[in-house]
Amino acid sequence: MRAMKGTGRRAVQAVTGHKVRSDEHAVSEIVGIALLLAVVVMGVGIVAVTIYSQPMPEKTPQVEILISASNSFVNLTHNGGDPLEEGSFYVLADGTRLADPPTLSGGSWPWSIGEVLQYSVDSAPGQVLVVYDGGGGAVLLKSATISGAAGTAGPDLPARPGGGGGNYTSPTFNTEEELNAWVVDQFVGQLKNNSIYLAQDLKSDNDVWGSMGFFNFTLSDNNTYLEIAQNQNDNPNRYNFTAGDRMGIHLDNSVIRFFAIGHEGWHISASGVTVYKNGQKLTNTTGNKKDYIKGGRIYRYSSFNSSVIITTKGGLQTELYINNTPIISGTWNKQITLTNIKPAEPTLMILDISKNDPNYFLGMVDSIAGYT
């Protein structure tokens, strides 16, 4: 306690410049302790502000990249996962940073599934690194060792904090056709463990699958469009969408053909649907009148969700595969229900509900019932 009292007198004298008399000791001890507490609280506040004012670490993209190289080029193929913005990453070939921007084929920025980047090189490199540099520090997304004059790296592991997408010794290919076949095999291999395939042969129009619910997109480009007519035989009008628009497509026992591969490959035609833009009907349809989508393409989107439920008819020739495992192959008398249908990773969905043709679906769902 004496030490604390002495500290109080010294603190008052240091702050005020006034020497404390003996009759001021009691007051000086209280004031001194209060000053010390204030200094401590201020210090804690400064530390807290310093810590909590630091920016949150940036999320590392999860992306799969296939790498191939020749004596003239290094090619990067986006094989699934997050799209990457231009300038958010760079490529090293044997330690030398390759010149930006690369040539992009199969789409436009941001770089997404199915698109290929091509960098020019003077000779085939022995090692290629893809480094993410989005602002939160450099992170290795992919490391590939190239063997032979032309080769490709195998599928990479998801990127993880601190870097390290894994290092691989790549197989080699004698022709571009061999390389392309290998890429397709990788794609199919991923679908085997993450997909549902359902198909039925229809006997009549009464066997067409039932469909109900919404496909909802928040768009992130200015190229998406739909061609819509009010009647089946009318010429369609073109409706354009811009980044930030919310598109909703409502199915109500509709006929629809929907093909989606990657974040840019959504092609659609449909009848008996209602299209919404930012919560409002896109066309001037009234009552129960529906839209005819005669064509259209959905390019890029920042979010997608589905409440679409598909129901089949019983007594039909049916094929059902779940994760590449055959479940049904033959006549099936029960109704099968697919709830919240959506693309399988890496972003593939085929939905064909049409008259006079087999109905089929390839993709993923939240739940499936009626197959046991």
Disulfide bonds with the S-S distance in Angstrom:
none
